[in-house]
Amino acid sequence: MTQTVTAAYGNIDMAINAYDELISEGYPREKLYLDRDTHEVKVIVPDTSKPEVEEILGRHGPDEILARPYESS
């Protein structure tokens, strides 16, 4: 199953740092989304990668991290 993991940050710099770390760890850009208005980073990952993504996102001090099943449009 595929999950969308979303982390909300207090400012855009924290969100950008998390996004950049995900890229440097090898996550493909087409599976990442940086929302500059809401300071959120969203990552589409298989269940097996969810714990690692949550750990990376958590290093940057998010206000919250949520995961839900991915729904393609």
Secondary structure, 3 states (H helix, E strand, C coil): CEEEEEEECCCHHHHHHHHHHHHHCCCCHHHEEEECCCCEEEEEEEHHHHHHHHHHHHCCCCCEEEEEECCCC
